[in-house]
């Protein structure tokens, strides 16, 4: 079902969207997804907010990709996205760059090999499942999905359609290699046997209680809401025009998972990586006595390791505590107690991560060419996001939960299992799952 466009938006954008893409002679071949040695992966960007508009530069800088289309349901951001891409390519070969106010224009375009998704979380599953079914490779910003059930559907769609899917967990590649080094040292046993992990991030999502506001011209509010519950416009959720901040739809459970998911999708990801739990998860979730505090929830893994949602000694990031020392890593610092742990180089027989591209986006493009799984494959993104959502559920329900990471459901808990999937609003219901 198509969301109708206003006549003004249609007239303004249709001439751009319908124009043929003109390839400068000899610039790149028109082969599918980089199958030729001189070809480039054709890429569509969906959601031209602060994040995706920012990382468009990494895609444009790569010799392996070419941005050929952008999409957004806000006129100003769509136009700004077009300008951003034109500026990145310095106007060279962008005569046919396409603009789509409806993301399905990109999904349906058979000339596009891959998509990058940077929309609010409640849209990720529908867009990813449809793109996978269309055979397009996917780069999707974290957190992967709004619910665990959506995450399972996205993993299945990616596997069923044999596409390369990278979750935007950039700490696995960037930030000077701090997180990679921490993982290597923990998994090499340099702090002895890992016993506890502390993750310092924000609290759980809350229910949307924002007032309705007058809907400005140039915003397709029905498209922004999509599968989320019906409500009136509010600029806290969807800023008016072009903005340079991260909107606070992240705070509300109708669209996302709060700070627990937003930054937790980065730090819990590193924790699971260091614990060797990329394909699994915790078996028990225990909220604090005061669940409303939004801090202090504990996870227990089958290995016996305990992970706590709490800043140890006021520090954010990840703290790994072993029998012989500690390692603390964040985007700003990497240190250990005693300091000699990180000062002593790893040896050849220690645990070493494979060398990959320093840019997270380039790792994805490399894997599209090679057919290998990227460093933050869809299953990894789903498992990390599951930890974030389990924490949210623990705080919301205020009681201990027993989780089966293999079956991906709660043991003997109908109420908790009812939170695994959130009901979508028509006409989007049933599209992702």
C-alpha positions in Angstrom: 0.0 0.0 0.0 1.5 3.3 -1.1 1.3 6.4 1.1 -0.1 9.3 -1.0 2.1 12.3 -1.8 0.8 15.8 -1.8 0.6 17.4 -5.2 3.3 19.9 -4.3 5.7 17.2 -3.2 5.0 15.1 -6.2 5.6 17.9 -8.7 8.7 19.0 -6.8 10.4 15.6 -6.6 9.1 13.5 -9.5 11.3 15.1 -12.1 14.4 14.2 -10.0 13.2 10.7 -9.1 12.4 9.8 -12.7 15.6 11.1 -14.4 17.9 8.4 -15.7 21.2 8.0 -14.0 23.9 9.2 -16.3 27.2 7.3 -16.0 30.4 9.2 -17.0 32.2 7.3 -19.7 34.6 4.7 -18.1 33.7 5.6 -14.5 32.2 2.3 -13.6 30.6 -0.7 -15.2 26.9 -1.5 -14.7 27.4 -5.0 -13.3 25.5 -6.4 -10.4 26.9 -5.8 -6.9 30.5 -5.5 -7.9 30.7 -8.6 -10.0 33.1 -7.0 -12.5 36.6 -5.9 -11.6 35.9 -2.2 -12.5 32.3 -2.1 -11.2 30.9 -0.2 -8.3 28.2 -1.2 -5.9 25.2 1.0 -6.5 23.8 2.3 -3.2 20.6 3.9 -2.0 20.4 5.8 1.3 17.2 5.6 3.3 16.7 8.2 6.1 18.7 11.4 5.5 18.9 12.6 9.2 22.1 13.5 11.0 23.6 10.0 11.2 23.2 8.7 7.6 23.9 12.1 6.1 27.2 12.1 8.1 28.4 8.7 7.1 27.5 9.2 3.5 31.0 10.6 3.2 32.5 7.2 4.0 30.4 5.6 1.2 31.2 8.3 -1.3 35.0 8.1 -0.5 35.1 4.4 -1.3 36.2 3.3 -4.8 33.8 0.3 -4.4 30.5 2.1 -4.2 28.4 4.9 -5.8 25.5 6.6 -4.1 22.7 6.7 -6.7 19.5 7.5 -4.7 18.4 9.0 -1.4 15.1 8.8 0.5 13.4 10.7 3.3 9.8 11.5 4.2 10.7 15.1 5.1 11.1 17.4 2.1 13.9 19.5 3.6 16.0 16.5 4.6 15.4 14.8 1.2 16.6 18.0 -0.5 19.5 18.3 1.9 20.5 14.7 1.3 20.6 15.3 -2.5 22.8 18.4 -1.9 25.1 16.4 0.4 25.6 13.6 -2.2 26.2 16.1 -5.0 28.7 18.0 -2.8 30.5 14.7 -2.0 31.0 13.9 -5.6 31.7 17.6 -6.4 28.9 17.5 -9.0 30.6 14.8 -11.1 28.2 12.2 -12.6 25.2 13.1 -10.4 22.8 14.2 -13.1 20.6 11.3 -12.5 20.8 11.1 -8.7 17.3 9.9 -7.6 15.2 11.3 -4.8 12.4 9.2 -3.2 10.0 10.6 -0.6 8.8 6.9 -0.3 11.6 4.4 0.6 9.9 1.8 -1.5 11.2 3.6 -4.6 14.7 2.5 -3.6 13.6 -1.0 -2.7 11.9 -1.5 -6.1 14.7 -0.1 -8.2 16.5 -3.1 -9.7 19.5 -1.1 -10.6 20.3 -0.5 -6.9 22.5 -3.2 -5.4 22.6 -2.2 -1.7 20.9 0.1 0.8 22.0 1.9 3.9 19.2 2.4 6.5 19.4 5.3 9.0 15.8 5.8 10.0 14.2 5.6 13.5 14.4 2.1 14.9 10.7 1.3 14.4 11.2 1.3 10.6 14.3 -0.9 10.5 12.7 -4.3 10.3 10.2 -3.5 7.6 12.8 -1.8 5.4 15.4 -4.5 6.0 13.1 -7.4 5.3 11.8 -5.8 2.1 15.3 -4.9 0.9 16.6 -8.5 1.6 13.7 -10.0 -0.3 14.6 -7.7 -3.2 18.1 -9.1 -3.1 19.8 -5.9 -1.8 22.8 -6.0 0.6 22.1 -4.0 3.7 23.9 -1.6 6.1 21.6 -0.8 9.0 22.3 1.5 11.8 22.0 0.1 15.3 20.0 -0.8 17.3 19.0 -3.4 14.8 15.2 -3.5 15.6 12.5 -2.2 18.0 11.7 -5.8 19.2 13.3 -9.2 19.5 10.7 -10.7 17.2 11.6 -8.2 14.5 15.2 -9.0 14.9 14.6 -12.7 14.3 12.6 -11.8 11.2 15.5 -9.7 9.8 18.1 -12.4 10.4 15.9 -14.9 8.6 15.3 -12.6 5.7 19.0 -11.9 5.3 19.9 -15.6 5.5 17.1 -16.7 3.2 18.1 -14.2 0.5 21.9 -14.7 0.9 22.7 -11.0 1.3 25.6 -9.3 3.2 24.2 -7.4 6.2 26.3 -5.1 8.4 24.9 -3.6 11.6 26.3 -0.1 12.4 28.3 -1.1 15.4 31.3 0.9 14.5 33.2 0.3 17.8 34.2 -3.0 16.3 36.3 -1.3 13.7 36.9 2.4 14.6 37.9 4.6 17.6 41.5 3.9 17.2 41.2 0.2 17.8 40.6 0.6 21.5 37.7 -1.8 21.7 39.4 -4.4 19.5 42.5 -4.3 21.7 40.3 -4.7 24.9 38.6 -7.7 23.4 41.9 -9.4 22.4 43.3 -8.9 25.8 40.2 -10.2 27.6 39.9 -13.2 25.3 43.7 -13.9 25.7 43.2 -14.3 29.5 45.3 -11.3 30.4 43.0 -10.4 33.3 42.7 -14.0 34.3 39.3 -15.7 34.2 36.6 -13.2 33.3 34.1 -13.0 36.1 32.1 -9.7 35.8 31.4 -7.0 33.3 29.9 -3.6 33.9 28.2 -1.5 31.2 27.7 2.2 31.8 24.9 3.4 29.5 21.5 5.2 29.9 18.2 3.8 31.2 15.2 2.0 29.7 12.7 3.4 27.2 9.5 5.1 28.5 6.0 5.4 27.0 5.4 8.3 24.6 3.6 11.1 26.5 4.4 14.0 24.2 1.6 16.4 23.2 0.2 16.8 19.7 1.5 19.8 17.7 0.4 21.4 14.4 1.9 19.4 11.4 4.2 21.7 9.3 4.1 21.5 5.6 6.7 19.3 3.9 6.5 16.4 6.4 4.7 13.1 5.5 3.8 12.3 9.1 1.9 9.1 8.2 5.1 7.8 6.6 7.2 8.8 9.6 4.9 6.9 11.9 4.6 3.9 9.7 4.1 0.8 11.9 4.1 2.7 15.2 0.9 3.6 17.0 -1.2 6.4 15.7 -0.6 9.8 17.3 -0.3 13.5 16.3 2.9 15.2 15.1 5.5 16.3 17.6 8.8 17.8 16.6 10.7 16.1 19.5 10.1 12.9 17.5 10.5 14.4 14.0 12.4 17.6 13.9 11.3 20.3 11.5 13.7 20.7 8.6 17.4 19.9 8.6 18.8 19.4 12.1 22.2 18.7 13.7 21.2 16.7 16.7 20.0 13.1 17.4 16.2 13.3 17.8 14.6 12.0 21.0 12.4 9.4 19.5 15.1 7.2 20.9 13.7 7.7 24.4 10.2 6.2 23.7 9.4 2.5 23.6 6.9 2.9 20.7 9.9 3.7 18.4 13.0 2.5 20.2 14.6 1.1 23.3 15.8 4.2 25.2 19.4 4.9 26.2 19.8 1.2 27.0 19.4 0.4 23.3 20.8 3.5 21.7 24.3 3.4 23.3 23.9 0.0 24.9 23.9 -1.4 21.3 27.5 -0.3 21.2 28.8 -1.3 24.6 26.8 -4.5 25.2 28.1 -5.5 21.7 31.7 -5.2 22.9 30.9 -7.1 26.1 29.3 -10.0 24.2 32.3 -10.0 21.7 34.8 -10.1 24.6 32.8 -12.9 26.3 32.6 -15.0 23.1 28.8 -14.7 23.1 28.2 -13.3 19.7 25.7 -16.0 18.7 24.0 -16.4 22.1 23.0 -14.4 25.2 22.2 -14.4 28.9 20.1 -17.0 30.6 18.8 -14.9 33.4 17.8 -11.2 33.8 17.5 -9.8 37.3 16.4 -6.2 37.8 17.3 -4.2 41.0 14.9 -4.0 43.9 14.1 -0.5 42.7 13.4 -1.2 39.0 12.3 2.4 38.5 15.9 3.6 39.1 16.8 2.3 35.6 20.3 1.1 36.8 21.6 -2.0 38.4 20.0 -4.8 36.4 22.1 -7.9 36.2 22.5 -10.6 33.5 23.8 -14.1 34.1 25.3 -16.2 31.3 25.5 -20.0 31.1 29.3 -19.6 31.5 28.8 -18.1 35.0 29.8 -14.6 33.9 27.7 -11.8 35.4 27.1 -8.6 33.5 25.7 -5.5 35.2 24.0 -2.5 33.7 25.7 0.1 35.9 28.7 2.5 35.6 31.4 1.1 37.8 33.1 3.9 39.8 31.2 6.4 37.7 32.8 5.3 34.4 30.9 4.7 31.2 31.8 2.2 28.5 32.8 -1.4 29.5 34.7 -2.6 32.5 35.9 -6.2 32.5 36.8 -7.7 35.8 38.9 -10.9 36.0 40.7 -12.9 38.6 43.9 -11.1 37.9 42.9 -7.6 37.0 40.6 -5.2 35.2 40.3 -3.6 31.8 38.2 -0.4 31.2 37.4 0.7 27.6 35.4 3.6 26.3 35.6 5.8 23.2 37.9 8.1 25.2 40.2 5.8 27.0 41.6 2.3 27.4 43.3 1.4 30.6 43.9 -1.5 33.0 44.5 -2.4 36.6 47.4 -3.2 37.0 48.7 -1.0 34.1 51.2 -3.8 33.1 48.3 -5.8 31.6 48.0 -3.6 28.6 51.6 -2.6 28.5 52.6 -6.2 27.8 52.3 -7.1 24.1 50.2 -10.1 23.0 52.1 -13.1 21.8 51.6 -15.1 18.6 49.6 -17.8 20.4 47.3 -15.2 22.1 43.8 -14.4 20.7 44.0 -12.1 17.7 41.1 -10.6 15.7 41.4 -10.8 11.9 42.6 -7.6 10.2 39.8 -5.7 8.4 39.2 -2.3 6.9 39.5 0.6 9.4 36.2 2.0 8.3 33.1 0.1 9.2 31.3 1.0 6.0 34.3 -0.3 3.9 34.3 -3.6 5.8 30.7 -4.1 4.6 31.6 -3.2 1.0 34.6 -5.5 1.1 32.4 -8.4 2.2 29.8 -7.7 -0.5 32.7 -8.4 -2.9 34.2 -11.4 -1.1 30.9 -12.9 0.1 32.3 -13.1 3.7 30.3 -12.1 6.8 31.1 -8.5 8.0 32.4 -7.8 11.5 29.0 -6.8 12.8 26.9 -9.4 10.8 23.1 -9.3 11.2 23.1 -12.2 13.7 25.6 -10.3 15.9 23.5 -7.1 15.7 20.4 -9.0 16.6 22.0 -10.8 19.6 23.4 -7.5 21.0 20.0 -5.8 20.5 18.3 -8.7 22.3 20.5 -8.0 25.4 19.4 -4.3 25.3 15.7 -5.3 24.9 15.9 -7.9 27.7 17.2 -5.3 30.0 14.3 -3.0 29.0 11.8 -5.8 29.8 13.4 -6.5 33.1 13.0 -2.9 34.2 9.4 -2.7 32.8 8.2 -5.9 34.5 10.3 -5.4 37.6 11.0 -9.1 38.2 13.5 -11.8 37.3 13.2 -13.3 33.8 14.6 -16.6 32.6 15.7 -16.4 28.9 16.5 -19.3 26.5 19.0 -17.8 24.0 18.7 -20.9 21.8 14.9 -20.8 21.4 14.8 -17.0 21.9 11.9 -17.0 24.3 11.3 -16.7 28.0 10.8 -19.9 30.1 7.2 -20.2 31.4 6.4 -16.5 31.2 3.5 -15.6 29.0 3.6 -11.9 29.9 7.2 -11.5 29.0 6.9 -13.5 25.8 4.1 -11.1 24.9 6.7 -8.3 24.7 8.9 -10.2 22.1 6.9 -8.7 19.3 5.1 -5.3 19.2 1.9 -5.1 17.1 2.3 -3.0 14.0 -0.3 -0.5 12.7 -2.0 -1.1 9.4 -1.2 -1.1 6.6 2.3 -2.2 7.8 1.2 -5.1 10.0 2.6 -8.4 8.9 5.2 -7.0 6.5 8.3 -7.7 8.6 7.1 -10.8 10.5 
